[in-house]
């Protein structure tokens, strides 16, 4: 389940969900990835200029509910030992659940000077006509989109230096767990991002 973050100026993608696992599925997961001292099972992936890690958090003894936490980074991860458990092995197991799950997601983007992009809101903003203000400029903003009374997504925009725009997005995405999950989660972030970033 590889996803190309670098191609979209993304530096990181995280998403997680809660899921109820059967005894059989828990046993199969822990057979592939022996739990650590906390009872959590890690699964890894490393591919050109990217690394990924998924944690299956120790299931609750009574409810069998577990958190599944995915982290993708646009960083070199190096070559992994063949003995280490792979994310693809976990996806093969979890795809048998065949149920729609809601994921809490976070995507981070950095648009460098060479890309010549701007945010839809002019940043930084300066206030010359307000005396004795405790700040000189506004470098970033937190923008919220609502769906009725519910929050649809949050977007954090910042211009840390001239010509550079950073964007962090918090959102939810519903999907089954399959081999396309990471790409679909990223695609949803890109749809949101495109509403806030303008290419010159």
C-alpha positions as CSV (number, residue, x, y, z in Angstrom):
1,X,0.0,0.0,0.0
2,X,2.5,2.6,-1.2
3,X,1.6,6.2,-1.9
4,X,3.7,8.9,-3.5
5,X,3.6,11.9,-1.2
6,X,6.5,13.7,-2.8
7,X,4.7,14.0,-6.1
8,X,2.1,16.1,-4.4
9,X,4.4,18.2,-2.2
10,X,3.2,16.3,0.9
11,X,5.6,15.6,3.7
12,X,3.3,13.4,5.8
13,X,0.0,11.5,5.9
14,X,-1.6,10.0,9.0
15,X,-4.9,8.3,9.5
16,X,-6.4,6.0,12.1
17,X,-9.6,4.2,13.0
18,X,-11.2,2.0,15.6
19,X,-12.1,-1.5,14.6
20,X,-13.4,-4.6,16.4
21,X,-11.3,-7.7,15.7
22,X,-12.2,-11.3,16.0
23,X,-10.1,-13.7,18.1
24,X,-8.9,-15.4,14.8
25,X,-7.9,-12.1,13.3
26,X,-6.0,-11.0,16.4
27,X,-4.1,-14.3,16.4
28,X,-3.2,-13.9,12.7
29,X,-2.0,-10.3,13.2
30,X,0.1,-11.2,16.2
31,X,1.5,-14.3,14.5
32,X,2.9,-12.0,11.7
33,X,4.0,-9.2,14.1
34,X,4.7,-10.2,17.6
35,X,3.4,-7.6,20.1
36,X,5.8,-5.3,21.8
37,X,5.9,-4.8,25.6
38,X,2.7,-2.7,25.4
39,X,0.9,-5.4,23.4
40,X,1.0,-3.4,20.1
41,X,1.9,-4.9,16.7
42,X,4.0,-2.8,14.2
43,X,4.0,-3.2,10.4
44,X,6.5,-1.4,8.2
45,X,7.2,-0.4,4.6
46,X,10.1,1.4,2.9
47,X,10.2,2.5,-0.7
48,X,12.0,5.2,-2.7
49,X,12.1,8.4,-0.6
50,X,9.3,7.2,1.6
51,X,8.7,5.2,4.8
52,X,5.5,4.0,6.5
53,X,4.5,2.4,9.7
54,X,1.2,1.0,10.9
55,X,0.5,0.1,14.5
56,X,-2.3,-2.3,15.6
57,X,-2.8,-1.2,19.1
58,X,-3.4,-3.9,21.8
59,X,-7.1,-4.9,21.5
60,X,-9.3,-4.4,24.5
61,X,-9.8,-7.7,26.3
62,X,-13.5,-7.4,26.6
63,X,-14.6,-5.6,23.4
64,X,-11.7,-6.7,21.1
65,X,-11.7,-3.1,19.9
66,X,-8.4,-1.8,18.6
67,X,-6.9,1.3,17.1
68,X,-5.2,1.0,13.7
69,X,-2.8,3.9,13.2
70,X,-1.2,4.6,9.8
71,X,1.8,6.9,9.3
72,X,3.4,7.8,5.9
73,X,6.4,10.1,5.6
74,X,8.3,11.5,2.7
75,X,11.6,10.4,4.1
76,X,14.1,7.7,3.2
77,X,13.6,4.6,5.3
78,X,16.4,2.4,4.1
79,X,16.2,-1.3,3.2
80,X,14.1,-3.4,5.6
81,X,14.9,-6.9,6.7
82,X,12.8,-9.6,5.0
83,X,11.8,-10.8,8.4
84,X,10.1,-7.6,9.4
85,X,6.2,-7.6,9.1
86,X,5.0,-5.6,6.1
87,X,2.0,-3.4,5.8
88,X,0.8,-5.3,2.8
89,X,0.5,-8.4,5.0
90,X,-1.7,-6.5,7.4
91,X,-3.9,-5.1,4.6
92,X,-4.5,-8.6,3.3
93,X,-5.8,-9.6,6.8
94,X,-7.9,-6.5,7.5
95,X,-9.5,-6.4,4.0
96,X,-11.5,-9.5,5.1
97,X,-13.4,-7.2,7.5
98,X,-15.2,-5.8,4.4
99,X,-16.8,-3.0,6.5
100,X,-17.0,0.8,6.0
101,X,-14.8,2.5,8.7
102,X,-14.4,6.2,9.5
103,X,-10.7,7.4,9.6
104,X,-9.4,10.5,11.4
105,X,-6.9,11.9,8.9
106,X,-4.1,14.5,8.9
107,X,-2.1,15.6,5.8
108,X,0.8,18.0,5.7
109,X,2.0,19.9,2.6
110,X,5.0,22.3,2.0
111,X,5.0,24.3,-1.2
112,X,8.4,25.8,-1.9
113,X,9.4,29.0,-3.6
114,X,10.0,27.2,-7.0
115,X,6.4,26.2,-7.2
116,X,5.1,29.8,-7.1
117,X,1.9,29.2,-5.2
118,X,-0.2,31.4,-2.9
119,X,-2.9,30.7,-0.4
120,X,-6.4,32.0,-1.2
121,X,-6.0,34.3,1.8
122,X,-3.1,36.8,1.6
123,X,-0.4,35.9,4.1
124,X,1.4,37.3,5.9
125,X,-1.0,40.1,6.9
126,X,0.3,43.3,8.4
127,X,-1.7,45.9,10.5
128,X,-0.2,49.3,10.2
129,X,-3.2,51.3,11.3
130,X,-3.6,49.7,14.7
131,X,-1.3,51.2,17.2
132,X,0.2,49.3,20.1
133,X,-0.7,45.9,18.8
134,X,1.1,42.9,20.5
135,X,2.1,41.5,17.1
136,X,3.5,42.7,13.8
137,X,1.9,40.4,11.4
138,X,-0.3,37.3,10.9
139,X,1.7,34.5,9.3
140,X,-1.0,31.8,9.5
141,X,-4.7,31.1,9.8
142,X,-6.9,28.3,11.0
143,X,-9.9,27.8,8.6
144,X,-12.9,25.6,9.3
145,X,-15.5,24.1,7.0
146,X,-18.8,23.1,8.6
147,X,-21.4,20.6,7.4
148,X,-24.4,21.7,9.3
149,X,-23.3,21.7,13.0
150,X,-20.5,19.2,12.3
151,X,-17.0,20.1,11.4
152,X,-16.1,18.8,7.9
153,X,-12.4,19.8,7.9
154,X,-9.8,22.1,9.4
155,X,-7.1,23.8,7.3
156,X,-4.1,25.5,8.8
157,X,-2.2,27.8,6.4
158,X,1.1,29.5,7.1
159,X,3.7,31.4,5.2
160,X,6.9,30.9,7.4
161,X,9.1,32.7,4.8
162,X,8.5,34.7,1.7
163,X,7.3,32.4,-1.1
164,X,6.8,29.3,1.0
165,X,3.4,28.0,2.0
166,X,2.6,25.2,4.5
167,X,-0.7,23.6,4.7
168,X,-2.0,21.1,7.3
169,X,-5.4,19.5,6.9
170,X,-7.5,17.6,9.5
171,X,-10.4,15.7,8.0
172,X,-12.4,12.4,8.2
173,X,-12.7,9.8,5.5
174,X,-14.9,6.7,5.3
175,X,-13.7,3.6,3.5
176,X,-13.1,-0.1,3.7
177,X,-9.6,-1.2,4.3
178,X,-8.0,-2.4,1.1
179,X,-4.9,-1.8,-1.0
180,X,-6.2,1.6,-2.3
181,X,-6.8,3.0,1.2
182,X,-3.7,5.2,1.5
183,X,-4.1,6.6,-2.0
184,X,-7.8,7.4,-1.5
185,X,-7.1,9.1,1.9
186,X,-4.4,11.3,0.1
187,X,-6.7,12.0,-2.8
188,X,-9.3,13.4,-0.4
189,X,-6.7,15.6,1.2
190,X,-5.7,16.9,-2.3
191,X,-9.3,17.8,-3.1
192,X,-9.4,19.9,0.0
193,X,-5.9,21.4,-0.5
194,X,-6.8,22.5,-4.1
195,X,-9.5,24.8,-2.6
196,X,-6.9,26.8,-0.6
197,X,-3.7,26.8,-2.8
198,X,-3.5,28.9,-6.0
199,X,-0.8,28.3,-8.6
200,X,0.6,31.5,-10.2
